[in-house]
Amino acid sequence: MISFIVWVITRLLNLYGFLIVVWCLLTWFPGALQTRLGEFITRLVSPYLDFFERVIPPLGGISFAPVVALMVLWFVQMGVTGLASWL
């Protein structure tokens, strides 16, 4: 049962990380964030990324918040997997 829960959590974290990457790619194309898909992804990803954007200011006009956010997701995923193997 625990392995199934860990599997679901890791898949959800992977999906969320994928959405962050897609959001980053959409920011490169003018008007892409104003589409239905762009607005949907922005609503899902913005609350998480906004925290990191407040903590980490952009350097030279480039925001490294998505990179740090993905790293934190990865660490959480590794922590969940490690905790499950410990149980």
Phi and psi restraints in degrees (range 20) as a CNS / XPLOR table:
assign (resid 1 and name C) (resid 2 and name N)
       (resid 2 and name CA) (resid 2 and name C) 1.0 -65.5 20.0 2
assign (resid 2 and name N) (resid 2 and name CA)
       (resid 2 and name C) (resid 3 and name N) 1.0 -37.7 20.0 2
assign (resid 2 and name C) (resid 3 and name N)
       (resid 3 and name CA) (resid 3 and name C) 1.0 -64.1 20.0 2
assign (resid 3 and name N) (resid 3 and name CA)
       (resid 3 and name C) (resid 4 and name N) 1.0 -34.8 20.0 2
assign (resid 3 and name C) (resid 4 and name N)
       (resid 4 and name CA) (resid 4 and name C) 1.0 -67.2 20.0 2
assign (resid 4 and name N) (resid 4 and name CA)
       (resid 4 and name C) (resid 5 and name N) 1.0 -42.7 20.0 2
assign (resid 4 and name C) (resid 5 and name N)
       (resid 5 and name CA) (resid 5 and name C) 1.0 -63.1 20.0 2
assign (resid 5 and name N) (resid 5 and name CA)
       (resid 5 and name C) (resid 6 and name N) 1.0 -43.2 20.0 2
assign (resid 5 and name C) (resid 6 and name N)
       (resid 6 and name CA) (resid 6 and name C) 1.0 -63.2 20.0 2
assign (resid 6 and name N) (resid 6 and name CA)
       (resid 6 and name C) (resid 7 and name N) 1.0 -41.0 20.0 2
assign (resid 6 and name C) (resid 7 and name N)
       (resid 7 and name CA) (resid 7 and name C) 1.0 -60.5 20.0 2
assign (resid 7 and name N) (resid 7 and name CA)
       (resid 7 and name C) (resid 8 and name N) 1.0 -44.8 20.0 2
assign (resid 7 and name C) (resid 8 and name N)
       (resid 8 and name CA) (resid 8 and name C) 1.0 -64.0 20.0 2
assign (resid 8 and name N) (resid 8 and name CA)
       (resid 8 and name C) (resid 9 and name N) 1.0 -44.9 20.0 2
assign (resid 8 and name C) (resid 9 and name N)
       (resid 9 and name CA) (resid 9 and name C) 1.0 -62.5 20.0 2
assign (resid 9 and name N) (resid 9 and name CA)
       (resid 9 and name C) (resid 10 and name N) 1.0 -44.7 20.0 2
assign (resid 9 and name C) (resid 10 and name N)
       (resid 10 and name CA) (resid 10 and name C) 1.0 -66.3 20.0 2
assign (resid 10 and name N) (resid 10 and name CA)
       (resid 10 and name C) (resid 11 and name N) 1.0 -36.3 20.0 2
assign (resid 10 and name C) (resid 11 and name N)
       (resid 11 and name CA) (resid 11 and name C) 1.0 -67.1 20.0 2
assign (resid 11 and name N) (resid 11 and name CA)
       (resid 11 and name C) (resid 12 and name N) 1.0 -39.3 20.0 2
assign (resid 11 and name C) (resid 12 and name N)
       (resid 12 and name CA) (resid 12 and name C) 1.0 -65.7 20.0 2
assign (resid 12 and name N) (resid 12 and name CA)
       (resid 12 and name C) (resid 13 and name N) 1.0 -40.3 20.0 2
assign (resid 12 and name C) (resid 13 and name N)
       (resid 13 and name CA) (resid 13 and name C) 1.0 -65.6 20.0 2
assign (resid 13 and name N) (resid 13 and name CA)
       (resid 13 and name C) (resid 14 and name N) 1.0 -39.0 20.0 2
assign (resid 13 and name C) (resid 14 and name N)
       (resid 14 and name CA) (resid 14 and name C) 1.0 -62.5 20.0 2
assign (resid 14 and name N) (resid 14 and name CA)
       (resid 14 and name C) (resid 15 and name N) 1.0 -43.3 20.0 2
assign (resid 14 and name C) (resid 15 and name N)
       (resid 15 and name CA) (resid 15 and name C) 1.0 -62.7 20.0 2
assign (resid 15 and name N) (resid 15 and name CA)
       (resid 15 and name C) (resid 16 and name N) 1.0 -42.6 20.0 2
assign (resid 15 and name C) (resid 16 and name N)
       (resid 16 and name CA) (resid 16 and name C) 1.0 -65.2 20.0 2
assign (resid 16 and name N) (resid 16 and name CA)
       (resid 16 and name C) (resid 17 and name N) 1.0 -40.5 20.0 2
assign (resid 16 and name C) (resid 17 and name N)
       (resid 17 and name CA) (resid 17 and name C) 1.0 -62.4 20.0 2
assign (resid 17 and name N) (resid 17 and name CA)
       (resid 17 and name C) (resid 18 and name N) 1.0 -40.3 20.0 2
assign (resid 17 and name C) (resid 18 and name N)
       (resid 18 and name CA) (resid 18 and name C) 1.0 -61.9 20.0 2
assign (resid 18 and name N) (resid 18 and name CA)
       (resid 18 and name C) (resid 19 and name N) 1.0 -40.9 20.0 2
assign (resid 18 and name C) (resid 19 and name N)
       (resid 19 and name CA) (resid 19 and name C) 1.0 -63.8 20.0 2
assign (resid 19 and name N) (resid 19 and name CA)
       (resid 19 and name C) (resid 20 and name N) 1.0 -36.4 20.0 2
assign (resid 19 and name C) (resid 20 and name N)
       (resid 20 and name CA) (resid 20 and name C) 1.0 -64.3 20.0 2
assign (resid 20 and name N) (resid 20 and name CA)
       (resid 20 and name C) (resid 21 and name N) 1.0 -43.5 20.0 2
assign (resid 20 and name C) (resid 21 and name N)
       (resid 21 and name CA) (resid 21 and name C) 1.0 -63.4 20.0 2
assign (resid 21 and name N) (resid 21 and name CA)
       (resid 21 and name C) (resid 22 and name N) 1.0 -43.2 20.0 2
assign (resid 21 and name C) (resid 22 and name N)
       (resid 22 and name CA) (resid 22 and name C) 1.0 -62.7 20.0 2
assign (resid 22 and name N) (resid 22 and name CA)
       (resid 22 and name C) (resid 23 and name N) 1.0 -41.6 20.0 2
assign (resid 22 and name C) (resid 23 and name N)
       (resid 23 and name CA) (resid 23 and name C) 1.0 -60.2 20.0 2
assign (resid 23 and name N) (resid 23 and name CA)
       (resid 23 and name C) (resid 24 and name N) 1.0 -43.8 20.0 2
assign (resid 23 and name C) (resid 24 and name N)
       (resid 24 and name CA) (resid 24 and name C) 1.0 -60.6 20.0 2
assign (resid 24 and name N) (resid 24 and name CA)
       (resid 24 and name C) (resid 25 and name N) 1.0 -42.6 20.0 2
assign (resid 24 and name C) (resid 25 and name N)
       (resid 25 and name CA) (resid 25 and name C) 1.0 -65.4 20.0 2
assign (resid 25 and name N) (resid 25 and name CA)
       (resid 25 and name C) (resid 26 and name N) 1.0 -38.2 20.0 2
assign (resid 25 and name C) (resid 26 and name N)
       (resid 26 and name CA) (resid 26 and name C) 1.0 -65.6 20.0 2
assign (resid 26 and name N) (resid 26 and name CA)
       (resid 26 and name C) (resid 27 and name N) 1.0 -28.4 20.0 2
assign (resid 26 and name C) (resid 27 and name N)
       (resid 27 and name CA) (resid 27 and name C) 1.0 -68.2 20.0 2
assign (resid 27 and name N) (resid 27 and name CA)
       (resid 27 and name C) (resid 28 and name N) 1.0 -18.1 20.0 2
assign (resid 27 and name C) (resid 28 and name N)
       (resid 28 and name CA) (resid 28 and name C) 1.0 -78.5 20.0 2
assign (resid 28 and name N) (resid 28 and name CA)
       (resid 28 and name C) (resid 29 and name N) 1.0 -18.4 20.0 2
assign (resid 28 and name C) (resid 29 and name N)
       (resid 29 and name CA) (resid 29 and name C) 1.0 -107.8 20.0 2
assign (resid 29 and name N) (resid 29 and name CA)
       (resid 29 and name C) (resid 30 and name N) 1.0 122.9 20.0 2
assign (resid 29 and name C) (resid 30 and name N)
       (resid 30 and name CA) (resid 30 and name C) 1.0 -60.0 20.0 2
assign (resid 30 and name N) (resid 30 and name CA)
       (resid 30 and name C) (resid 31 and name N) 1.0 130.4 20.0 2
assign (resid 30 and name C) (resid 31 and name N)
       (resid 31 and name CA) (resid 31 and name C) 1.0 82.3 20.0 2
assign (resid 31 and name N) (resid 31 and name CA)
       (resid 31 and name C) (resid 32 and name N) 1.0 -4.7 20.0 2
assign (resid 31 and name C) (resid 32 and name N)
       (resid 32 and name CA) (resid 32 and name C) 1.0 -69.0 20.0 2
assign (resid 32 and name N) (resid 32 and name CA)
       (resid 32 and name C) (resid 33 and name N) 1.0 -31.8 20.0 2
assign (resid 32 and name C) (resid 33 and name N)
       (resid 33 and name CA) (resid 33 and name C) 1.0 -76.8 20.0 2
assign (resid 33 and name N) (resid 33 and name CA)
       (resid 33 and name C) (resid 34 and name N) 1.0 -12.0 20.0 2
assign (resid 33 and name C) (resid 34 and name N)
       (resid 34 and name CA) (resid 34 and name C) 1.0 -90.7 20.0 2
assign (resid 34 and name N) (resid 34 and name CA)
       (resid 34 and name C) (resid 35 and name N) 1.0 -2.0 20.0 2
assign (resid 34 and name C) (resid 35 and name N)
       (resid 35 and name CA) (resid 35 and name C) 1.0 -77.4 20.0 2
assign (resid 35 and name N) (resid 35 and name CA)
       (resid 35 and name C) (resid 36 and name N) 1.0 170.0 20.0 2
assign (resid 35 and name C) (resid 36 and name N)
       (resid 36 and name CA) (resid 36 and name C) 1.0 -61.6 20.0 2
assign (resid 36 and name N) (resid 36 and name CA)
       (resid 36 and name C) (resid 37 and name N) 1.0 -44.0 20.0 2
assign (resid 36 and name C) (resid 37 and name N)
       (resid 37 and name CA) (resid 37 and name C) 1.0 -63.1 20.0 2
assign (resid 37 and name N) (resid 37 and name CA)
       (resid 37 and name C) (resid 38 and name N) 1.0 -44.6 20.0 2
assign (resid 37 and name C) (resid 38 and name N)
       (resid 38 and name CA) (resid 38 and name C) 1.0 -61.8 20.0 2
assign (resid 38 and name N) (resid 38 and name CA)
       (resid 38 and name C) (resid 39 and name N) 1.0 -42.2 20.0 2
assign (resid 38 and name C) (resid 39 and name N)
       (resid 39 and name CA) (resid 39 and name C) 1.0 -66.9 20.0 2
assign (resid 39 and name N) (resid 39 and name CA)
       (resid 39 and name C) (resid 40 and name N) 1.0 -38.4 20.0 2
assign (resid 39 and name C) (resid 40 and name N)
       (resid 40 and name CA) (resid 40 and name C) 1.0 -64.0 20.0 2
assign (resid 40 and name N) (resid 40 and name CA)
       (resid 40 and name C) (resid 41 and name N) 1.0 -47.2 20.0 2
assign (resid 40 and name C) (resid 41 and name N)
       (resid 41 and name CA) (resid 41 and name C) 1.0 -65.7 20.0 2
assign (resid 41 and name N) (resid 41 and name CA)
       (resid 41 and name C) (resid 42 and name N) 1.0 -39.3 20.0 2
assign (resid 41 and name C) (resid 42 and name N)
       (resid 42 and name CA) (resid 42 and name C) 1.0 -61.9 20.0 2
assign (resid 42 and name N) (resid 42 and name CA)
       (resid 42 and name C) (resid 43 and name N) 1.0 -41.4 20.0 2
assign (resid 42 and name C) (resid 43 and name N)
       (resid 43 and name CA) (resid 43 and name C) 1.0 -63.1 20.0 2
assign (resid 43 and name N) (resid 43 and name CA)
       (resid 43 and name C) (resid 44 and name N) 1.0 -34.0 20.0 2
assign (resid 43 and name C) (resid 44 and name N)
       (resid 44 and name CA) (resid 44 and name C) 1.0 -77.5 20.0 2
assign (resid 44 and name N) (resid 44 and name CA)
       (resid 44 and name C) (resid 45 and name N) 1.0 -37.2 20.0 2
assign (resid 44 and name C) (resid 45 and name N)
       (resid 45 and name CA) (resid 45 and name C) 1.0 -94.5 20.0 2
assign (resid 45 and name N) (resid 45 and name CA)
       (resid 45 and name C) (resid 46 and name N) 1.0 -30.7 20.0 2
assign (resid 45 and name C) (resid 46 and name N)
       (resid 46 and name CA) (resid 46 and name C) 1.0 -57.2 20.0 2
assign (resid 46 and name N) (resid 46 and name CA)
       (resid 46 and name C) (resid 47 and name N) 1.0 -44.5 20.0 2
assign (resid 46 and name C) (resid 47 and name N)
       (resid 47 and name CA) (resid 47 and name C) 1.0 -58.3 20.0 2
assign (resid 47 and name N) (resid 47 and name CA)
       (resid 47 and name C) (resid 48 and name N) 1.0 -38.9 20.0 2
assign (resid 47 and name C) (resid 48 and name N)
       (resid 48 and name CA) (resid 48 and name C) 1.0 -72.7 20.0 2
assign (resid 48 and name N) (resid 48 and name CA)
       (resid 48 and name C) (resid 49 and name N) 1.0 -45.2 20.0 2
assign (resid 48 and name C) (resid 49 and name N)
       (resid 49 and name CA) (resid 49 and name C) 1.0 -70.8 20.0 2
assign (resid 49 and name N) (resid 49 and name CA)
       (resid 49 and name C) (resid 50 and name N) 1.0 -32.0 20.0 2
assign (resid 49 and name C) (resid 50 and name N)
       (resid 50 and name CA) (resid 50 and name C) 1.0 -59.6 20.0 2
assign (resid 50 and name N) (resid 50 and name CA)
       (resid 50 and name C) (resid 51 and name N) 1.0 -36.6 20.0 2
assign (resid 50 and name C) (resid 51 and name N)
       (resid 51 and name CA) (resid 51 and name C) 1.0 -59.7 20.0 2
assign (resid 51 and name N) (resid 51 and name CA)
       (resid 51 and name C) (resid 52 and name N) 1.0 -47.6 20.0 2
assign (resid 51 and name C) (resid 52 and name N)
       (resid 52 and name CA) (resid 52 and name C) 1.0 -70.6 20.0 2
assign (resid 52 and name N) (resid 52 and name CA)
       (resid 52 and name C) (resid 53 and name N) 1.0 -32.1 20.0 2
assign (resid 52 and name C) (resid 53 and name N)
       (resid 53 and name CA) (resid 53 and name C) 1.0 -69.1 20.0 2
assign (resid 53 and name N) (resid 53 and name CA)
       (resid 53 and name C) (resid 54 and name N) 1.0 -29.4 20.0 2
assign (resid 53 and name C) (resid 54 and name N)
       (resid 54 and name CA) (resid 54 and name C) 1.0 -73.1 20.0 2
assign (resid 54 and name N) (resid 54 and name CA)
       (resid 54 and name C) (resid 55 and name N) 1.0 -35.3 20.0 2
assign (resid 54 and name C) (resid 55 and name N)
       (resid 55 and name CA) (resid 55 and name C) 1.0 -82.0 20.0 2
assign (resid 55 and name N) (resid 55 and name CA)
       (resid 55 and name C) (resid 56 and name N) 1.0 -38.7 20.0 2
assign (resid 55 and name C) (resid 56 and name N)
       (resid 56 and name CA) (resid 56 and name C) 1.0 -112.5 20.0 2
assign (resid 56 and name N) (resid 56 and name CA)
       (resid 56 and name C) (resid 57 and name N) 1.0 107.6 20.0 2
assign (resid 56 and name C) (resid 57 and name N)
       (resid 57 and name CA) (resid 57 and name C) 1.0 -72.7 20.0 2
assign (resid 57 and name N) (resid 57 and name CA)
       (resid 57 and name C) (resid 58 and name N) 1.0 152.1 20.0 2
assign (resid 57 and name C) (resid 58 and name N)
       (resid 58 and name CA) (resid 58 and name C) 1.0 -64.4 20.0 2
assign (resid 58 and name N) (resid 58 and name CA)
       (resid 58 and name C) (resid 59 and name N) 1.0 145.1 20.0 2
assign (resid 58 and name C) (resid 59 and name N)
       (resid 59 and name CA) (resid 59 and name C) 1.0 -111.8 20.0 2
assign (resid 59 and name N) (resid 59 and name CA)
       (resid 59 and name C) (resid 60 and name N) 1.0 116.0 20.0 2
assign (resid 59 and name C) (resid 60 and name N)
       (resid 60 and name CA) (resid 60 and name C) 1.0 62.7 20.0 2
assign (resid 60 and name N) (resid 60 and name CA)
       (resid 60 and name C) (resid 61 and name N) 1.0 31.3 20.0 2
assign (resid 60 and name C) (resid 61 and name N)
       (resid 61 and name CA) (resid 61 and name C) 1.0 82.1 20.0 2
assign (resid 61 and name N) (resid 61 and name CA)
       (resid 61 and name C) (resid 62 and name N) 1.0 2.5 20.0 2
assign (resid 61 and name C) (resid 62 and name N)
       (resid 62 and name CA) (resid 62 and name C) 1.0 -110.4 20.0 2
assign (resid 62 and name N) (resid 62 and name CA)
       (resid 62 and name C) (resid 63 and name N) 1.0 126.1 20.0 2
assign (resid 62 and name C) (resid 63 and name N)
       (resid 63 and name CA) (resid 63 and name C) 1.0 -91.1 20.0 2
assign (resid 63 and name N) (resid 63 and name CA)
       (resid 63 and name C) (resid 64 and name N) 1.0 125.6 20.0 2
assign (resid 63 and name C) (resid 64 and name N)
       (resid 64 and name CA) (resid 64 and name C) 1.0 -97.9 20.0 2
assign (resid 64 and name N) (resid 64 and name CA)
       (resid 64 and name C) (resid 65 and name N) 1.0 8.1 20.0 2
assign (resid 64 and name C) (resid 65 and name N)
       (resid 65 and name CA) (resid 65 and name C) 1.0 -59.6 20.0 2
assign (resid 65 and name N) (resid 65 and name CA)
       (resid 65 and name C) (resid 66 and name N) 1.0 -42.8 20.0 2
assign (resid 65 and name C) (resid 66 and name N)
       (resid 66 and name CA) (resid 66 and name C) 1.0 -62.8 20.0 2
assign (resid 66 and name N) (resid 66 and name CA)
       (resid 66 and name C) (resid 67 and name N) 1.0 -34.9 20.0 2
assign (resid 66 and name C) (resid 67 and name N)
       (resid 67 and name CA) (resid 67 and name C) 1.0 -65.3 20.0 2
assign (resid 67 and name N) (resid 67 and name CA)
       (resid 67 and name C) (resid 68 and name N) 1.0 -46.6 20.0 2
assign (resid 67 and name C) (resid 68 and name N)
       (resid 68 and name CA) (resid 68 and name C) 1.0 -65.7 20.0 2
assign (resid 68 and name N) (resid 68 and name CA)
       (resid 68 and name C) (resid 69 and name N) 1.0 -39.2 20.0 2
assign (resid 68 and name C) (resid 69 and name N)
       (resid 69 and name CA) (resid 69 and name C) 1.0 -62.1 20.0 2
assign (resid 69 and name N) (resid 69 and name CA)
       (resid 69 and name C) (resid 70 and name N) 1.0 -41.1 20.0 2
assign (resid 69 and name C) (resid 70 and name N)
       (resid 70 and name CA) (resid 70 and name C) 1.0 -66.3 20.0 2
assign (resid 70 and name N) (resid 70 and name CA)
       (resid 70 and name C) (resid 71 and name N) 1.0 -37.9 20.0 2
assign (resid 70 and name C) (resid 71 and name N)
       (resid 71 and name CA) (resid 71 and name C) 1.0 -64.2 20.0 2
assign (resid 71 and name N) (resid 71 and name CA)
       (resid 71 and name C) (resid 72 and name N) 1.0 -41.3 20.0 2
assign (resid 71 and name C) (resid 72 and name N)
       (resid 72 and name CA) (resid 72 and name C) 1.0 -64.2 20.0 2
assign (resid 72 and name N) (resid 72 and name CA)
       (resid 72 and name C) (resid 73 and name N) 1.0 -42.3 20.0 2
assign (resid 72 and name C) (resid 73 and name N)
       (resid 73 and name CA) (resid 73 and name C) 1.0 -59.5 20.0 2
assign (resid 73 and name N) (resid 73 and name CA)
       (resid 73 and name C) (resid 74 and name N) 1.0 -41.5 20.0 2
assign (resid 73 and name C) (resid 74 and name N)
       (resid 74 and name CA) (resid 74 and name C) 1.0 -63.9 20.0 2
assign (resid 74 and name N) (resid 74 and name CA)
       (resid 74 and name C) (resid 75 and name N) 1.0 -43.7 20.0 2
assign (resid 74 and name C) (resid 75 and name N)
       (resid 75 and name CA) (resid 75 and name C) 1.0 -63.4 20.0 2
assign (resid 75 and name N) (resid 75 and name CA)
       (resid 75 and name C) (resid 76 and name N) 1.0 -39.7 20.0 2
assign (resid 75 and name C) (resid 76 and name N)
       (resid 76 and name CA) (resid 76 and name C) 1.0 -63.7 20.0 2
assign (resid 76 and name N) (resid 76 and name CA)
       (resid 76 and name C) (resid 77 and name N) 1.0 -42.3 20.0 2
assign (resid 76 and name C) (resid 77 and name N)
       (resid 77 and name CA) (resid 77 and name C) 1.0 -62.8 20.0 2
assign (resid 77 and name N) (resid 77 and name CA)
       (resid 77 and name C) (resid 78 and name N) 1.0 -43.1 20.0 2
assign (resid 77 and name C) (resid 78 and name N)
       (resid 78 and name CA) (resid 78 and name C) 1.0 -65.4 20.0 2
assign (resid 78 and name N) (resid 78 and name CA)
       (resid 78 and name C) (resid 79 and name N) 1.0 -36.7 20.0 2
assign (resid 78 and name C) (resid 79 and name N)
       (resid 79 and name CA) (resid 79 and name C) 1.0 -65.5 20.0 2
assign (resid 79 and name N) (resid 79 and name CA)
       (resid 79 and name C) (resid 80 and name N) 1.0 -41.8 20.0 2
assign (resid 79 and name C) (resid 80 and name N)
       (resid 80 and name CA) (resid 80 and name C) 1.0 -64.3 20.0 2
assign (resid 80 and name N) (resid 80 and name CA)
       (resid 80 and name C) (resid 81 and name N) 1.0 -44.3 20.0 2
assign (resid 80 and name C) (resid 81 and name N)
       (resid 81 and name CA) (resid 81 and name C) 1.0 -64.4 20.0 2
assign (resid 81 and name N) (resid 81 and name CA)
       (resid 81 and name C) (resid 82 and name N) 1.0 -42.9 20.0 2
assign (resid 81 and name C) (resid 82 and name N)
       (resid 82 and name CA) (resid 82 and name C) 1.0 -65.8 20.0 2
assign (resid 82 and name N) (resid 82 and name CA)
       (resid 82 and name C) (resid 83 and name N) 1.0 -40.5 20.0 2
assign (resid 82 and name C) (resid 83 and name N)
       (resid 83 and name CA) (resid 83 and name C) 1.0 -64.3 20.0 2
assign (resid 83 and name N) (resid 83 and name CA)
       (resid 83 and name C) (resid 84 and name N) 1.0 -39.6 20.0 2
assign (resid 83 and name C) (resid 84 and name N)
       (resid 84 and name CA) (resid 84 and name C) 1.0 -66.3 20.0 2
assign (resid 84 and name N) (resid 84 and name CA)
       (resid 84 and name C) (resid 85 and name N) 1.0 -37.6 20.0 2
assign (resid 84 and name C) (resid 85 and name N)
       (resid 85 and name CA) (resid 85 and name C) 1.0 -72.0 20.0 2
assign (resid 85 and name N) (resid 85 and name CA)
       (resid 85 and name C) (resid 86 and name N) 1.0 -25.8 20.0 2
assign (resid 85 and name C) (resid 86 and name N)
       (resid 86 and name CA) (resid 86 and name C) 1.0 -74.9 20.0 2
assign (resid 86 and name N) (resid 86 and name CA)
       (resid 86 and name C) (resid 87 and name N) 1.0 -32.4 20.0 2
